[in-house]
Amino acid sequence: MKLVRGTADARRTTIACGERSAEPDARRSGLRPAAVAAGLAAAVLAGGAFPVPAAHAQTAAATVNADIPAGPLGEALSRFAAQTGVTVQADPAMVRGKTSPGLKGATTVEDGLRRLLAGSGHGIARTASGYAVVAQSATAPASPPASPPASPSSPDSTTLPALQVTANAGLMTGGLVQPYAGGQVARGGSVGLLGSGDVMDTPFSTVNYTSDLIENQQARTAADTLINDASVRLTTGSNGFDDTFQIRGYAVGSGDVGFNGMYGLVSSNRVPAQIVERIELLKGPGALVNGISPGGSIGGGINILGKRAGDDPLTRVTTTYMRDANLGVHLDVGRRFGENKEWGVRFNGLMRNGEASVDGGNLRSGLGALAVDYRGERLRWSMDAISQRDDTDNFRPQISILPATTAIPSPPDARSNWYPGTVLVQKDVTVASNIEVDLTDSLTAYAGIGYRKGENDQTFPSSTTAVNALGNFTVRNAYYDSYSRTVSGTAGARWRFATGPVHHLLNVGYTGFKRDEGNAYIQSAGSALSNIYNPVPLPAVTAARTSARKSTETTLTSVAVADTLSVLDDRVMLTLGARRQKVHVDSFSTATGAQTGTYDASATSPLAGFVVKPLSNVSLYANYAEGLTRGTVVGAGYANTGAVLAPFKSKQYEAGVKVDWGTITTTAAVFQLTKPNSIRTAANELAYDGEQRNRGLELSVYGEILPGLRGMASASFMDPKLSRTAVAAVQGNDAAGIPDKTLSAGLDWETPWVQGLALNGRAIYTSGSYLTDANTLRFDGWTRFDIGARYATTVVGTPVTFRANVENLFDKNYWLTTGTYVTVGAPRTVLLSASADF
């Protein structure tokens, strides 16, 4: 494959049919099948040619036993070529966004290709070396199977020259990177300012989960999918107030999740899976690539890509059941219009109601999400409108454990509720739009803007005394109503050019974010003695409920520039960049409306990333990144509640290796990530004290192990140390609430004996962590097992997929914790669904 670059041809790739690399390959012996598979996958997606046996006609006439699951058309063609040993040429523009119905059983090569292409509007044509995917009207009759291979000059064959493939330099609005083998993760994704890229070209640790994985695991929120990565853990339970993550040992709030590259536009509580096409996970500070997040998270970045209409019409109705007696229906409709299907419309609607995972509780959800997009030759545009409401009676509780307790109490039954009588109403409305224009073949401009209105009304019990070793505590009730109004935007340009042998991808960008927040907090007059194993009703709040008033106003702006320099056909890539960021926060008294504090700070966050490929399938990478965190607004329970702490910087050093074996990718990374440590002082104030330094090793593997057997596994080993602390007794101790070992592993197997039947399983392990920085008491580790099955069949001519999953199979009770702050993990949860495509 030869990559031709220049000012005018910056995005043109020429693939010569049958071209082979002369590079020595250490994998040609025992790993030759994996190397061949890698070449097959790369060739079909790039529009190249697959190796073909000389006896082409004999191969075409032979009967083969194919096993190709339904899925992306490009991946289906690559698998078929691998199983039959034929050459298939395909222009990426022809297969992009199209799906194949799959193929299973005995077939000839030509019939198999036609069946894989069914419904795509394409056919096959014989070439001198194999077959090519062409427009249906251009399909030439294939030569009789017994005839000799067609020659380039034969009038009965269609011979394609080297294909000229033009690929978009940036991430198309609604465009997706092709799935990797197995379809559970993608080959790459967007990396903020740096645009869309292959995982192997990215100097960071990233994972991009697909909608196939989300659907097959029956995820309800993005959190249910993200725990497939060992570096990500939830510190809140399902059906609680929100989904709070811990990535590389640092908290990442649900409000720091991006949507189509912009912060603050999805619910600050949780992201419903029904609006998600891809989940993009970046580990480590993302200040340069994404800008400063609203909550200042540094452990990692999460970006959601919304659903878009595919080329094929979609009308899917899914009915769901979740223990106990929570029933729902989900409607997913997509259509494209226009001569070239330029316009797309996708609607997702959800309604569900009933008891979920807390005894005596009830979860009612309503969601409507409309996505409209346009994809032209030079312009891509999209708009999303989302409205959601969740009403929860008796949501999953959270509480603090007494730091000086003599023992950590055992976790209560996961279905119990030690705050009986809680109510939570969450409402969100979002409107967002993105546009991208190719000004020239080498210059692309983009912009996005969005608005979100969010409201939370809830009873808000809190313990006036923390839980002791016997489970006793004192509780006080309250109303806590809050709102937020967010405007978020981005704009920038990407320019590809060359200076001699050095190729550049220059990115410039701007981000803007403004949010007004307010709340009303009214406590009960009295408190009550209670116990987590035998709770009492909450005290009544007798004061009248008042409207929420402004508490903070936050403005975040930044400008950034980054240049990725590459030489030797992208074998060596260096990314250098910096982002200048400004943070302005004003705080106000919710009682009087008077301004109580302000700060205005600026900082520059640099980034350096390096990728070198000693072999075409091996990437060695390293990066240095800094994250800027806006100052924490001190919450309830502290003497300095409402105060705004100063912003701070975090620093990360990371190095790793990624190896693509063809259908399996393995990664390993080591990192060090530091930030100021926060503590509760003797005066009961939240303050910074010293530094928390997390050093870790991450290992992962994902892909298709054998045809029909796909999986992913990852492990994280962490050393979270405290340094330069004012309290000498905790110097060198582990930071509270951070496990030193985590593991996630899952398999999905399409059984060979029953067509359409697949089985899956997952194990999630988290080691213990310390209650406090003093390291005197430690939580127990826990392991959760999930199992599932699905069966795809046809009922009265309608394709139907039945799914059944059981999470926490053995009903394990365990604490989820950030240290003294705890909740219980969800109990055994049965999930059933039936999806019908009309």
Buried (B, 14 or more C-beta within 10 A) or exposed (E): BEEEBEEEBBBBBBBEBBEEEEEEEEBEEEBEEBBBBBBBBBBBBBBBBBBBEEEBBEBBBEEBEBBBBBBBBBBBBBBBBBBBBBBBBBBBEBBBBBBBBBBBEEBBBBBBBBBBBEBBBBBBBBBBBBBBBBEEEEBBEBBEBEBEBBEEEBEEBBBBEBBEBBEBBBBBBBBBBBBBBBBBBBBBBBBBBBBBBBBBBBBBBBBBBBBBBBBBBBBBBBBBBBBBBBBBBBBBBBBBBBBBBBBBBBBBBBBBBBBBBBBBBBBBBBBBBBBBBBBBBBBBBBBBBBBBBBBBBBBBBBBBBBBBBBBBEBEBBBBBBBBBEBEBEBBBBBBBEEEEBBBBBBBBBBBBBBBBBBBEBBBBBBBBBBBBBBBEEEEBBBBBBBBBBBBBBBBBBBBBBBBEBEEBBEBBEBBBBBBBBBBBBBBBBBBBBBBBBBEEBBBBBBBBBBBBBBBBBBBBBBBEBBBBBEBBBBBBBBBBBBBBBBBBBBBBBBBBBBEEEEBBBBBBBBBBBBBBBBBBBBBBEEBBEBBBBEBEEBBEBEEEEEEBBBBBBBBBBBBBBBBBBBEEEBBBBBBBBBBEBBBBBBBBBBEEEEEBBEBEBEBBBBBBBBBBBEBBBBBBBBBBBBBBBBBBBBEEEBEBBBBBBEBBBBBBBBBBBBBBBBBBBBBBBBBBBBBBBBBBBEEEBBBBBBBBBBBBBBBBBBBBBEBBBBBBBBBBBBBBBBBEBEBEEBBEBBBBBBBBBBBBBBBBBBBEEEEBBBEBBBBBBBBBBBBBBBBEBBBEBBEBBBEBBBBBEEEEEEBBBBBBBBBBBEEBBBBBBBBBBBBBBBBBBEBBBBBBBE
